[in-house]
Amino acid sequence: MTHRTDLDAGRGRTDTNLAEERDQTDVRLERAAPEAERPASAAVNEAVAAERAGTDDSLLTERHEADAVVDRTMRLLADERRELGASKAALAGRDEFLAMVTHDLRNPLTVIAMDAEMIARSTPDEPSAARIKAWAAEIGGSCKELRRMVGDLLDFAAMEAGAIRVSTVRADLRRVIEKVVASFASRSTATAPSLVAEIPGEPLLARFDPDRIRQVLTNLVENAMKFTAPTGSVKVRAAPQGGEVLVSVRDTGTGIRAADLPHVFERFWRLGEEGGWGLGLYICKAIVQAHGGKIEVWSEVGRGSAFSFTLPLE
Ligand code: ADP
């Protein structure tokens, strides 16, 4: 629509200017007429020729301008066509993503279904408490994984539709950290690295959405535990810094290659096939930003990683 309007406007301007040029030439010719009524002199003919030449020059200039408008319009149309191509590619990417999601959702669901069947079949004949507990734990683990993945998916859909919403309250950040660390301690196994919290003795009052910040911390700690050997450690620290509170999750794990670091907060970015869809850190970043904070990463292969974020102090 805009291009057509540009084109029409360009042509309209050319026509109007052309008409004006011709009118002005005619007026000038009429003025020259009284002299020309006397015997037509060579001077008058020359004047007429000069006027005509001037009009032709103006016409040429107007034509160039009109051509420029047409060129610009064609360029805009080409841009629009390119943008349409990009949207189509984005849609194809989304379809691919949904296909992957459906596939990945099936795996934990299959484990749940199989284990449930094992429990049902085995319990009457084989009442071994240890085996039943192991299956039950597997069911619990799969369910948790499934819940996180579905949660990520829902957050992602919400982000596509707009921004992640946070409802903030003034609260002590230490409580959230303690809860997250305690939840990991309760499911800690011999193959998990040590997890400790280093928090100040006095309240860390900040304005935040407790559920959302718990989600961010859980994600960061989960990643840290996943990429750290049982002999390693994960530390959660929080302390005021300037007008903010700085929270960090530091591990002594595998670390991330420098070339990969710029991508960790990108959506769908992940190394390896295990775990989620590469949405966890992308969602963490959106949540922290929705609080007016900033999330950063430091990492070195072989030494470990540190993810830190800030929240406004109150
Ligand atoms: P997902 O939601 O699939 O778990 P994330 O966005 O949380 O993905 O993480 C993306 C990728 O970042 C992971 O696949 C992993 O390669 C890398 N990563 C995240 N945290 C750590 C960490 N603490 N140590 C090493 N690599 C990490």
Residues whose N, C-alpha, C, O or C-beta is under 5 A from the ligand:
A	BS01	ADP	N223 A224 F227 G253 G255 I256 V264 W269 R270 L271 E274 G275 G276 W277 G278 L279 G280 L281 Y282 S305
